[in-house]
């Protein structure tokens, strides 16, 4: 069945490649970016593998409002990073969550701080800066990425993940007149727009993968798992690796 779908998709791609060469599409064709088609990634595992044995700064480390539920199960990304990194320091703007992790779960390596506000005192202390699923929450993306740049050493990397603007689920929901979205989200990002914004703030994207978020329904999981195995570029989330270029912004 998968082979048959791949043959159908190959035929569709040939047709689309011919269409975009027509004059009516030429203006749009010059702006196109080729989407990566690597197998679906596990977001946390992707990040952890790139942090082993390195000095890491983790932004949004409390994963609020799921702090207590995930912390009790040992499922916080920050908990999974502990013991993997040479050094680990977290930041989060939710004071209550940082305090809960410190008192209830004995996690004392997360500091209270809002890094969506410019902090000129930051110094390059990290080989890896993690910005996992927070860029869609902040009012000023430029301030956040400026601080990421200041925390990152020359040749270090930024690992950034967010909701994927081109997710097929977004399209299907829009077709029935719905947009389920976290009440704190203010933006969507894609492969192309992330590449542009990272470049503006001193980073160059070196890798990009797509991933899925948990699905409640077993039937939905079965359908979307099959779909994403063929078309990973329409999955729920996007995670990128970007290297810091010379100099600070």
VEXGUZA-242927 format. One record per residue (C-alpha): residue in three letters; x, y, z. Coordinates in steps of 0.5 Angstrom, whole numbers, padded with zeros to 4 digits, always signed. Each point is the difference from the previous one (the first is absolute). Layout:
BEGIN
ALAXYZ;...
END
This chain:
BEGIN
UNK+0000+0000+0000;UNK+0006+0005+0002;UNK+0003-0002-0007;UNK-0006+0002-0004;UNK-0001+0006+0004;UNK+0007+0002-0001;UNK-0001-0001-0008;UNK-0006+0004+0000;UNK+0004+0006+0004;UNK+0005-0001-0005;UNK-0005+0001-0006;UNK-0003+0006+0004;UNK+0007+0003+0001;UNK+0002+0000-0008;UNK-0006+0003-0001;UNK+0001+0006+0005;UNK+0007+0001-0003;UNK-0003+0001-0007;UNK-0005+0005+0003;UNK+0005+0004+0003;UNK+0004+0001-0006;UNK-0006+0003-0003;UNK+0000+0008-0001;UNK-0006+0001+0005;UNK+0005-0003+0006;UNK+0006+0003-0002;UNK+0000+0005+0005;UNK-0002-0004+0006;UNK+0005-0006-0002;UNK+0006+0005+0001;UNK-0002+0000+0008;UNK+0000-0007+0001;UNK+0004-0004+0005;UNK+0001-0007-0001;UNK-0003-0004+0006;UNK+0004-0005+0004;UNK-0003-0007-0001;UNK+0004-0004+0005;UNK-0003-0005+0005;UNK-0005+0003+0006;UNK+0004+0001+0006;UNK-0001-0001+0007;UNK+0001+0008+0003;UNK+0003-0002+0006;UNK+0004-0005-0002;UNK+0003+0004-0006;UNK+0002+0006+0005;UNK+0003-0005+0006;UNK+0004-0003-0006;UNK+0003+0007-0001;UNK+0001+0002+0007;UNK+0004-0006+0002;UNK+0007+0002+0004;UNK-0001+0007-0002;UNK-0002+0006+0004;UNK-0007+0002-0001;UNK-0005+0005+0002;UNK-0007-0001+0000;UNK-0005+0005-0001;UNK-0008-0001+0002;UNK+0003-0006+0004;UNK-0006-0001+0005;UNK-0005-0001-0006;UNK-0006+0003+0003;UNK-0005-0001+0001;UNK+0001-0007+0000;UNK+0006+0000+0005;UNK-0003-0004+0006;UNK-0003-0006-0005;UNK+0006-0001-0004;UNK+0005+0002+0006;UNK-0004-0006+0004;UNK+0001-0005-0006;UNK+0008+0002-0001;UNK-0003+0002-0007;UNK+0003+0008+0000;UNK+0005+0001-0005;UNK+0004+0003+0005;UNK+0000-0006+0004;UNK+0002-0004-0006;UNK+0006+0004-0001;UNK+0003+0000+0007;UNK+0005-0005+0000;UNK+0001+0000-0008;UNK+0004+0007+0000;UNK+0006+0002+0003;UNK-0003+0006+0003;UNK-0008+0002+0000;UNK-0003+0007+0001;UNK-0007+0001-0001;UNK-0004+0007+0000;UNK-0008+0001+0001;UNK-0004+0006+0001;UNK-0005-0004+0004;UNK+0002+0001+0007;UNK-0005-0004+0003;UNK+0002-0006-0005;UNK+0008+0001+0002;UNK-0002+0000+0007;UNK-0004-0006+0000;UNK+0005-0004-0004;UNK+0005+0002+0005;UNK-0004-0002+0007;UNK-0004-0006-0003;UNK+0005-0003-0005;UNK+0007+0002+0003;UNK+0001+0004-0007;UNK+0005+0006+0002;UNK+0003+0001-0007;UNK-0006+0005-0003;UNK+0001+0007+0001;UNK-0006+0005+0000;UNK+0001+0005-0006;UNK-0004+0002-0006;UNK+0005+0000-0006;UNK-0005+0003-0005;UNK+0003+0006+0003;UNK+0007+0003-0002;UNK+0005-0002+0005;UNK+0006+0003-0001;UNK+0004-0003+0006;UNK-0001-0007-0004;UNK+0007-0003-0002;UNK+0001-0006-0004;UNK+0000-0006+0005;UNK-0003-0005-0005;UNK+0002-0005-0005;UNK-0007-0001-0001;UNK-0006+0004+0001;UNK-0007-0003+0000;UNK-0006+0004-0002;UNK-0006-0006+0000;UNK-0007+0002-0001;UNK+0001+0007+0003;UNK+0001+0005-0007;UNK-0008+0000-0001;UNK-0001+0002+0007;UNK+0004+0007+0000;UNK-0002+0007-0002;UNK+0007+0001-0003;UNK+0004-0005-0003;UNK+0006+0004-0002;UNK+0001+0001+0007;UNK+0000-0007+0002;UNK+0004-0002-0006;UNK+0005+0006+0002;UNK+0001-0003+0007;UNK+0001-0007-0003;UNK+0005+0003-0004;UNK+0004+0003+0006;UNK-0001-0007+0004;UNK+0003-0004-0006;UNK+0008-0001-0001;UNK+0003+0001-0007;UNK-0002-0006-0004;UNK-0005-0002+0005;UNK-0007-0002-0002;UNK-0007+0002+0002;UNK-0005-0005+0000;UNK-0007+0003-0001;UNK-0007-0004-0001;UNK-0007+0003-0001;UNK-0007-0002-0003;UNK+0001-0001-0007;UNK-0004+0005-0005;UNK-0001-0005-0005;UNK-0003-0005+0004;UNK-0005-0004-0004;UNK-0004+0000+0007;UNK-0001+0008-0001;UNK-0003-0001-0007;UNK-0005-0005+0002;UNK-0002+0004+0006;UNK-0001+0006-0004;UNK-0004-0004-0005;UNK-0005-0001+0005;UNK+0000+0007+0002;UNK+0004-0001+0007;UNK+0007+0002+0002;UNK+0002-0003+0007;UNK+0006+0004+0003;UNK+0003+0000+0006;UNK-0002+0007+0003;UNK+0007+0002+0001;UNK+0002-0001-0007;UNK+0001+0007-0004;UNK+0004-0003-0006;UNK+0001-0006-0005;UNK+0007-0002-0003;UNK+0002-0004-0006;UNK+0006-0002-0003;UNK+0001+0006-0004;UNK-0002+0005+0005;UNK+0005-0003+0005;UNK+0005+0000-0005;UNK-0001+0007-0001;UNK+0000+0003+0007;UNK+0005-0005+0003;UNK+0005+0003-0006;UNK-0002+0007+0003;UNK+0002-0001+0007;UNK+0007-0003-0002;UNK-0002-0008-0001;UNK+0001-0004-0006;UNK-0005-0006+0000;UNK+0004-0007-0001;UNK-0006-0005+0001;UNK-0007+0000+0000;UNK-0005-0006+0002;UNK-0007+0000+0001;UNK-0004-0004+0006;UNK-0007-0002+0003;UNK-0003+0002+0006;UNK-0004-0005+0004;UNK-0007-0002-0003;UNK-0006-0002+0005;UNK-0004-0004-0005;UNK+0003-0007-0002;UNK-0003+0001-0007;UNK+0003+0007-0001;UNK+0007-0003+0002;UNK-0001-0006-0005;UNK-0002+0005-0006;UNK+0005+0006+0002;UNK+0006-0005+0001;UNK-0001-0003-0007;UNK-0001+0007-0003;UNK+0007+0002+0003;UNK+0004-0006-0002;UNK-0001+0002-0007;UNK-0001+0008+0001;UNK+0004+0002+0006;UNK+0000+0007-0002;UNK-0007+0001+0002;UNK+0001-0003+0007;UNK-0002+0004+0006;UNK+0006+0003+0002;UNK+0007+0003-0002;UNK+0007-0001+0003;UNK+0006+0003-0003;UNK+0008+0001+0002;UNK+0003+0006-0002;UNK+0007+0002+0001;UNK+0003+0007+0003;UNK+0003+0004-0005;UNK+0006+0004+0002;UNK-0001+0006+0005;UNK-0006+0002+0004;UNK-0006+0004-0002;
END
